[in-house]
Amino acid sequence: MVVFRDPSGRQRRRSAATFAEARLLRSSLLADVARGEFRESSRARLDDYARDWVRTYQGRTSRGIRAETIHEYERDLELHVLPVLGRRRLSEIEQRELKALARDLADKGLSPATVRVVMAPLRALFATAVEEGLLRTNPAAGLRLGGGRTADPAAKRRALDEDQLAKLISKTPERWRLLIRFLAQTGLRVGELIALRWEDVDLEGRRVSVHRRLYRGRLDAPKSDYGVRQIPISRRLAADLTLHRDSASDEDPVFAGPEGRPLRSEFVLRSIVKPAAAAAGVPWAGVHTLRHTCASILFRSGWNAKQVQVVLGHHSPAFTLATYVHLIPDDLPEPRFLHDEPVAAHAAEPHLTAGASSAPRLR
């Protein structure tokens, strides 16, 4: 047992397993008191602190944090974290327990990306507890999460090639074919599609302006500033949209549901895309597949990563490349390496001198 006095002069006790550990603990505690860095271990439980924290958290940057992000933090804490660790004191939770929680989530079938999303509020929560003096160290600091189970390659994100897309469109009821073509050409998310009004479509300039989305049943700004963008459309699509508009006003939605009712994301997926995908022999395809397809077609058409990033509203070209390029080997042109040409061909080219670089070049 280690007995010491805190900065206010109050006597406190700590326990250790051995005399050696007790000596080290005493030295550390006295040094903290001398430097003014002593913090009393919080007796607050994680569930109590988390519910207060999520109501007051304002983010860790000057940009703040969006209301829907807070809602997602609260949902993930209540669903995945608090049932496991909620009754533990903040000061008792160690990093190994957080790793065990992440491993259990992966074992339940959550993808590595989803596990990282679930752990995000815990990282922020513990960082706040340290700032408030409730904890001396952050158990989530430097937390490294494994990749989880190896994903089945067949389950990876996929894009339609041009033939598959054409077949999907042909299997779609005629009333909804323009909607499918529009999604495949613009790469809009379904919430952005539903929120689109005719005032957002410049048919003469062939531009679609995205500056709102439908999120959790209400209109909201895009998820980030990068989501506000203008997307070019083809002449044919602009002409078909002109016919589709007929006498609709600027405030009317570009695409409405049956009988003119507001379109719903569930209807787009289950009543339009999925039946057509099954009939076209691509039952794995969904609404977001059309977004992947847009990106892949743009890349195969020669667009660079920055241009595709702007169309899709991503935060960086690197993210676009890593996430939405779904090129299969047959899509790639066959490279030609000069050093792999027949010897006679090299002899016939006078510009290939002995001093020229031998590094391979792609054409």
Order of alpha helices (4+ residues) and beta strands (2+ residues): beta-beta-alpha-alpha-alpha-alpha-alpha-alpha-alpha-alpha-alpha-beta-beta-beta-beta-beta-alpha-alpha-alpha-alpha-alpha-alpha
